[in-house]
Structure formats: C-alpha cells, structure tokens
Amino acid sequence: MQLRYLETGARPAAFNMGLDEAVLDEVAAGRSQPTLRLYAWKPWAVSLGYFQGLNDEVDREACSASGVDVVRRVTGGGAVFHAAELTYSIVVPESHPLAAGSILDSYRSICGGLVLGLSSLGIPAEFAPLNDVVAGGKKLSGNAQTRKKGCLLQHGTVLLDVDVDQMFALLKVPNEKLKGKLIADVKARVSSVSAMLGRPFGYDEAVATFRPAFASAFGAELAPGQPTEAEQAGAERLAAEKFGTLAWTAKR
C-alpha cells in the first residue's frame, strides 16, 4: 500500500478545512493518490461539527477577543478547541482497505496509527469506540469522518497539551451553574501527551513520532509530496468562499 504524505504545518482554520476538502475532490476524481496529511492550526481555532449550532456552542465574542478562529467542519461530532495539538487527515476511496467494513471498522483501522504512535512513547493507548483514543481512561484523541464522492475523509487530533479552562472560556455550556462541574469532569476525563510523559511534547516531535506510526499501522509506504496546484487553488477558493464565510459557519 502507498499513501501520499503531506506535512503542511500550521495554517488558518479555513485553509485547513479547505485543503481537506480539496484533497478529497482530487482523490475522488482520480487525480491524486490516497493521502495522509499532518498539520496544525495558526491562529488557534474552534471547529464546529457539521450539525452543531454556532451560537449554541461558541462564545464568538470571546473567540474574537482571543484571536481564535471559528470554522465549521464537514464532519460531524462536537466542537473542538484546536491549540497545542497534532492534527491528521486521511482521504481514501471507499474501496480502499482502510475504509473496509463498517464505520467502526474504519475508525479502528485508522486510529491504529494513533494507538501505535502513543504506544511507541510508552503511553498504553487503546481505541475506544466509536471514535476516541484513550490511555489510562483519559481521552488523548478525538476523530471524525465523512463519506462523500466515493471517498472517506477522516480527521482527528492528538492532544499535545491541553488547557481545559481556556477551552471553556471559548465554548458555551447549556447551564452556566453547572460550568464548574463540567470543567472538573473534563479535566478528569481528558489528558495530553505532555501530561502523560511528564515533559513538554511539541509539534515537531509529534510529527516525527506519528508519521512512522501511521505507516507501520497501515502497512503503508508514505510518499512525501506537496499539495498539487489544483489542491492549493481549491483550498484557497474553499477557504475564501466557504469555510471562511459566516454563511457557512453560521448555517446552523
């Protein structure tokens, strides 16, 4: 198995989501190989799940004041605060071995790269259905996928560090009176690689860890590349006309 490998560094939220979709378009058209991408977010961002209501989930004024982007994903799931993390996306045709079986099967197969990477660091990680990776009962990774145009797109995070208080300063909660309890609950259920290792673990080290882990877990050769001209142009267009617009972000 061969996958094209892209490492695109830290980019704005609208571009990141635009490039994921542009790669999907090109893979679906047969013009690009199945692709694994590693990336980060600059500035930090909150991404909404496709079905979530913007004003129900996000404190837009707090995000604006903090210089935090807000974007809507094409995948479902909950709101995610993207800060000190490694993010991956993978796009393969639905006929690809990584997309085989049920949705749960594909989550398990793809998240195997995360489990192997964490395990290589001495962190006893495991896949937790439907779409999380945990260690010691604490969540280190959340993942989401969609299937469209005959392809699977899955993206997810590895928490390199986490600030739950900052996250809740940007997200809304159903009942402000219960906010303190919610924060305590999340602190008890979520951790990070840095916390597990007892030392700082940054993006560059994460790329060096998880790139070979994905390759090994998938039994794949990763062929380094760059986004094609069509993908770059598509990402910029989608960032400007879709993911960077209030019409898209506030569609629900």
Buried (B, 14 or more C-beta within 10 A) or exposed (E): EEBBBBBBEEBBBBBBBBBBBBBBBBBBEEEBBBBBBBBBBBBBBBBBBBEBEBEEBBBBEBBEEEEBBBBBBBBEBEBBBBBBBBBBBBBBBBEBBBBEEEBEEBBBBBBBBBBBBBBBBEBEBBBBEEBBBBBEEBBBBBBBBBEEBBBBBBBBBBBBBBEBEBBBBBBBBEEEEEBEEBBEEBEEEBBBBBBBEEEEBBBEBBBEBBBBBBBBBBEBEBEEBEBBEBBBEBBBEBBEEBBBBEEBBBEB
